[in-house]
Amino acid sequence: VIFAILLFGGYFGVFGMFVGVPAFAVIYSVLKIWMEGRLSRKNMPTDTKSYASEDHPLL
């Protein structure tokens, strides 16, 4: 959210701060759907937890 406000606010001012968060959410959703499609075509797991291990936890 902060990244979207700073980025779009820097380019478009106050209007960009209001429009930036929903626009960034749409961009994120489209990229997530695209990436999950690529992973599923390669028969790879799409959930994030399957890429973490006990040695390297996500958070």
C-alpha positions in Angstrom: 0.0 0.0 0.0 2.8 2.4 0.9 4.7 1.6 -2.3 1.6 2.2 -4.4 0.9 5.5 -2.7 4.5 6.7 -3.1 4.8 5.5 -6.7 1.5 6.7 -8.1 1.5 9.8 -5.8 4.9 10.8 -7.1 3.8 10.5 -10.7 0.2 11.8 -10.5 0.0 13.8 -7.2 -2.9 13.5 -4.9 -5.1 12.0 -7.6 -2.5 9.2 -8.0 -2.6 8.5 -4.3 -6.3 7.7 -4.5 -6.1 5.8 -7.7 -2.8 4.1 -7.1 -3.9 1.6 -4.4 -6.7 0.0 -6.5 -4.6 0.1 -9.6 -1.8 -1.7 -7.8 -4.2 -4.3 -6.5 -5.4 -5.0 -10.0 -1.9 -5.3 -11.3 -1.0 -7.6 -8.4 -4.0 -9.8 -9.0 -3.3 -10.1 -12.8 0.4 -11.0 -12.2 -0.6 -13.6 -9.5 -3.1 -15.3 -11.9 -0.6 -15.3 -14.7 2.2 -16.8 -12.5 -0.1 -19.5 -11.1 -1.1 -20.4 -14.6 2.5 -20.8 -15.6 3.3 -22.9 -12.6 0.3 -25.2 -13.1 1.2 -25.7 -16.7 4.6 -27.0 -15.6 2.9 -29.2 -13.0 4.5 -27.3 -10.1 2.8 -26.3 -6.9 1.1 -22.9 -6.8 0.9 -22.4 -3.0 3.7 -20.4 -1.4 4.1 -22.7 1.5 5.4 -25.5 -0.7 8.5 -23.4 -1.5 9.5 -22.9 2.1 11.5 -25.3 4.3 12.4 -25.5 8.0 15.9 -24.2 7.2 14.5 -21.3 5.1 11.0 -20.2 6.5 9.1 -17.6 4.7 8.6 -15.4 7.7 
